[in-house]
Every structure is written in structure tokens, then in C-alpha cells.
Amino acid sequence: MVSVNATPDAPIAELAAAWEEIRTEYYADHDTDLVLAAARALAADPGGERAWLWTLGLLMTADYVSLQTASDGTAAAVLDALRATDRALRAGPCGHAAHPYEEELEFQLDGLAGYLPMLDDAAAAAANPERDLWDPPEVWRCPRNVAGYARVAIDILAPGTTDGIPARLSTAEQEEVQDLASVLHGYPAPGVSVTWTLSHYGKALAGATGDAERAGLVVIVTALSWYAATCTLAYPGPLDDLTAGLASVPVPRGRPDCGHGAAGHPVLPTVPEDVLTAGMCLRSPHARQLLAEHGGRSGAGLPLENWLCPVFVAGLAREALLRVRVAREQQFGPRRADR
């Protein structure tokens, strides 16, 4: 790892490179000294001239810090500094109609290490060949933008404890979507087991307790049922786990009229990533608003209650259950309980 002293006069390019290493390998074992030094620098002057730098550094390293044990003390120190910055700058002077923190975080983080030094160098920012993709440095350093990014980082470390930020899936949730999508596309990512994945989500659905968690898992398992209907497995266990999970979904009694009408229930998208993202959003308390803002084409704009409708969820589960049972019978014969 690059050795850098997080002091007020440290070269920004070196800090950015070190933070980027932590960001891209957040699951690895890093020395927390660099993160703690940035937290101390921010806590010492949460509304100061370099608050933007330390805040963005802590944002870049937030996924790594979120994995540290509570007894380590790193997350607590970082949260204290970020919350102090939000308090100091949230109502700061501003003449901007919008701010970068309100936009897609993943795109920004992917290029932030290269752009960070330019936030302190207007000439370099103006000469940047990709300048049209980035807001001007003065907008990034705007007090309200810095406070916004502080809240985004707070939400990564302590989900649901702040406000005024866009809904988003966490890095881990996004990676989970990609792993699932790799299975559906027939090319599992390295380390991803098809049989484990099918069994895991079937068992998770069977153990679901909350309505939103269950609805999200039904959407995900529905997508997996499409794969299960065409794949060849060595043994029936994964299909049986999917069957048990789908069979556990409560069925509304009688012939209930939910009041949503034929067009009031989401129609799942045809792109696997979109379906999986919708399911993951339902499971994620801090990302459910995404369904109304950026849901799949057929479900975009529908209220959350329509996604959670028991009639919709039960119908989706029933269709997936039939699909899995047919796949099971074709490959291994029917289960005794299904005869």
C-alpha cells in the first residue's frame, strides 16, 4: 500500500491514490491509519477549507470502514467527523441548482481519484479532456455538496441514520446483483456456485419474515426460476429448496380484490439485471425508493405498496413455483410431497 501522511499539506494526488487503493480493494486488509488520520483532520476543522478533501477521502474508503469491527473504533471516529461536517456545512452559502452528490455515486467514485487533485487546481480542471463529464471544482467544494457527500458516507456506514440523500444500493448489494446476473446469463462469476445460489435464496425466502423482504426475495427467486427451468443440475436439492421457499409464500384467502387493477401490478423487466435490482431494492430499506424513481420499465413509477401487494407477490410466487416443479420433474421426477 502507498505510504502517505494525511496532513493538511499532503499532496492530493498521493492521498487520492491511497484512498483509491482502499476503495477498489475494500474487502482486503488495509492499515486504518490513513483513514483515521483523515477523520482526525476533518474533525479538527469540519467546516474548514479542506473539509471537501477529507470528506471525499472518507467517502472513498467508507465501504472498507463499514467492514471493520466496532471495537476497532475506526467507524465511530469517521462517523463523528462526518456528522460534524454535515452540521457545519449543510446550511452553508450556495447558489447552485444541483450538486454532484445527488447524482450516480458509482460513476463518480470510479473517476474520483483522477479528478480529486483538480478540485484544488482550476487550470488543471479546465484542461481535463473529460471536463464535460464533471461539475466544476467550485460546485464540488460547495459547502452543501460537501455536507451531502458526508451524509452519503454516513449512510454507507450507518444505513438509515441520515436524510437528504439519493436512494442507492450498497456496494455489496450491487455486487450481489452482478453475481446473480452472472448465474442467469450462464457464466457464473469466479467463486459463484450455482447450486449454492439456488439453495441459498430458496432457504432465504422460506425464512423471510417481513413483507418487503419476502417480496424482494420472490422477485429474485422468480428470476432464478427462469434459469432453473433450463439448467441441468447434478442433484435435486437446489430445486427442492427453491420449491420450499416459493411454497412458503402466503396466499391471500378467497379471491381478494386488491384494488390495483390489471395495470396496477409491476410487470417484471426482461433484462436479468433489472429484475434482480428490483428485488434487491425491495429487500433494502435504504434503496426501496429507487423502485419509484428508477425501477424497471414496466414497474417504474409504481408506488411501493403495489410491489408489496400480497396478491401480486403470491401470483408471482405461484408462477415461479410451477416453473420450478416442472423443471424438477423433468430432471429428477416429482417429489413425493408433490405427487
N, C-alpha and C positions, 0 to 999 in steps of 0.2 A: 504494500500500500504506500502511496505517496505520503511523505512526511511533511506536514505543513503546520505552522503555528497560527492558530486562529486569533490573530491580534488585529487591532484597528488598521494597521498599516500593511497587513499581509497582502501579497499580490492576488488580485481577484481571480485571475486565470488559474493559479495554483489551487486556491480554495475550491473553485468550481470543478477542477479535475478530480480532486479528492472526494468531494461530495458526490460527483457523478459515479465514481467507482463504488461508493456505498449504495447509491441508488440502484444501479444496474445489477448489483450482487447483494441485494438487501437480505437475502437468506443466508449469506456467508458470515463467518466470524470476523468482525472488524473491531478495532480498538475504538472505544467510545470517547476517547479524549477529545477528538476533533469535534464531535457533536456537542459534548459538554462545554467545550470552550466557546463554541458559537452561542450556546444557550446562555452562558455567563455574560458574554459580550452583549447579547440582546437584553438580558435582564438588567444590566447596568445602565442601559440607556434605551428603553423600549420605544421611545418616540424620537430618537436621535437621527442624525444624518445617514448613518449606516444601518438603520433598522431594516431597510429593504433587503440589504445583503444578507444579514443574519437570518431574517425570516425566510428568505428563499432557500438559503442553505439548509435550514431546519425542515423546510418543506421537502427538499430533495432527499433528505435522509429519514423522513417520517416513517416510511414502510419498514425500514430497518429497526428504528427505535420501537415500533409497535410490537416487535417480536422479542424485545428484551424483557426479562423478568422484572416484576415490580420491585423486588428487593434491590435490584441494580441501582435504582434511583435516577436513571437517565431520563425515562419518560416523564417523571414528575418534574424534574428540572426544566425539561423542554416545554412542557405544558404551562408551567408557571411563567416562563419567559414569553411564550406566545400569547397567553391570556393578557399579560401586562401590555403587550404591544397592541392587541385588539382594543383594550380600554383606552390606550393613549391616542390611537390614530383613527378609530372608527368614525369619529365625527370631525376629522380634520378638514382643512380647506380643500375644495375640489371644484373644478369646472368641467369635468368630463362627463359625457353622456353614458359611457360604459367603461368597463375595466377588464383587463386580461383575466382576472380571477374568475370572472363569470363565464369564461369560455371553456373549451375542452381541455382538461388538465393534461391528459396523456400526451397530446401533441406538443404542448408547451414543455413538458418535462423532457421529452425526447431531444429537444434542441436547446434547452435552457443552459446547459454547461457552456455551449459555444456563445450564447448571446449574453450571458451574465456579465462578462467583462465589458461589454459595450454599453451596459446601463450606466456606467461611470465614465463613458467616453463618447460624447455626442458625435464627434467626427468619425469614429470607427463605426458607430451605428448607422450613420448616413451612408457610409461606403459599403455597408454589408449588402452583398448581392441578393440576399433573401429578406431585405428590409421590409418589403411589401407584406411579408407573412407575419411581421411582428409589429406590435404597437410601439410608438416612440418611447425612448427611455423615460421621459418625464411622466408618461402615463403609468409605466411600471413602478416608478418611485413615488407615485401619488400616495399620500397617507391612507386614503380609503382603499386603494388597491393592496397596499401592504397589509392593512388590517384584514382585508378579505382573504389574502393568502394565509395569514396567521390562522384564521378560522378554518380554512380548508385543511391545514396541517393539524389543527386541534381535532377536527372530525376524523382524521385518519387514526389518531392516537386514542381518542375517546369518542367513538361514534355517538351521535345523538345528543351531545352536550353543548352544541352551539347552534347558531342560526345564521340566516342571511347568506347562504352559500348554495351553489347548484347541487342538485342531487347527482350522485355518481356511484357506480360500483367500485368497491375497493380493488386494489391491485390483485389481491389474492382471488377475489371473486371473478375478475376478468380473466385471470389465468385458468380458473376452473372452467369457465365458459370455453376457452380455447382447447383445453384438454378434452372436454366433452365433444366439442365440434370435431376434433381430430378422430374420435371414435366414429361419429356419424358419417364422416367422409371416407371411412375405411382405411385411414392411415394413422393409427394411434401414435401420439407423440411419445418420444422416448420416456420410458418409465411408467407409461399409462397401460394398465391391464384392462382389457375388455371385460373379462369375466368379473373382475373385482368391481369395475364401474357399474355394471348392470346389477350386481348383487347389492352393492353399497346403496344405490339410490332406491332400489326396491325396499330394502330394510329401513332406510331413512323415511320413506313415505309411510311405511307401516307404523313407525314410531312417532309420526308427526302429531303435534297437539294443537297448535294454533291454526286458525283458518288460513291466514296468509301463507304460513309455512307449507301447509298442506296443498294449497292452490299452486304455489310455486313448484313444488315437487311433482304435482300431477302434470304440469306443463312440461317439465324436464323429462319425466318418465314417459310422457307421450312421445316426445322426440326420440327417446331411446327405443320405444316400441317400434318405431319405423325401422330402426336398424335391426332390432331383434327379429323382425319379420323376414329379413333377407339374409342374415348372417348364419354361419354354420358353427355350432358350439360342440365341444367335446363331451359335455355332460349337461343335464337339465337344470342344475342348481340355480344359475343366474336367472333363467326364465321363471323358475318357481318363486324366486324372491321378488321378481317384478310382479308376478301374479298375486302374491300375498299382499304386496303393497297396494296395488290397484284395487284389490277386493276389499281393502280396509276403508276405502273412501266412503263416507256416509252417503246414503241415497235418500233424498227427500221423500217423505211418505206420500202416498197417493199420487195424484197428478197435479203438483203445485204449479200455480201461475206466478212466476217471479215478477211479472210486470215489465220486464225488459223488452219483450217482443223479439221477433226473429232477427232484427238487425241490432239488438242491444247487447249481444254477446260477442266477444272477440272471436275473430277467425284467425287461427294461428298462421303466421307467415310461412312461406315455403323455404326460406333460407334458414338452415340449421342454426347459424349463429344468432339470428334474430329471435327464433323460438327460445333458445337457451338463455339469451339475455333477458327475455320477458320473464321466464321462470325464475332466474336468479334475482331479478328486481323484486318480484313478489316475495321472495324469501328474505330480502334485505330491507330492514326498516328504514335505512337512510337512503335507499335508492328507489322506493316504490313510486315516487313522483315521476320518475323517468317514464313510466308506462303512459302517463297522460301527456308528457312533453315530447318524448322521442320513441314511443312504442313502435312495434312492427306496423307495417302499412295498414293491415286490417284491424288492428286494435288501437291505433294511435288516437289519442284524444278521449277515449272512453274513461269514465270515472273508475276509480279503484274498486268501487263496490260491484261493478259489472264483472271485473276479473275475479272477484271473490264470491260471486253469486253461487250458492250451493247447487243450483240446477245446472249451471254451466260447468262447474268443476266435476260434478257427478257424471254428466254426459260425456265429458272429455275422458274421464277415467274409464267409463263403460266401453267406449270405443277402443281405447288402448288395451283394455283387458281382453277384449275379444281378439284383437290382433296378436297379443302375446300367447293366448291359449291356442290359437290356430298354429302359430309357429312351434309351440311346444309339442302339439300333437303330430305335426308333420315330421319333426325330427326325432321325437322320443316316444310318441304315443301319449295319450291323455293321462293326467294324474288321476289316481284313484278317486280323490275327492271330487274330480270334475266329471267322473263317469255318470 
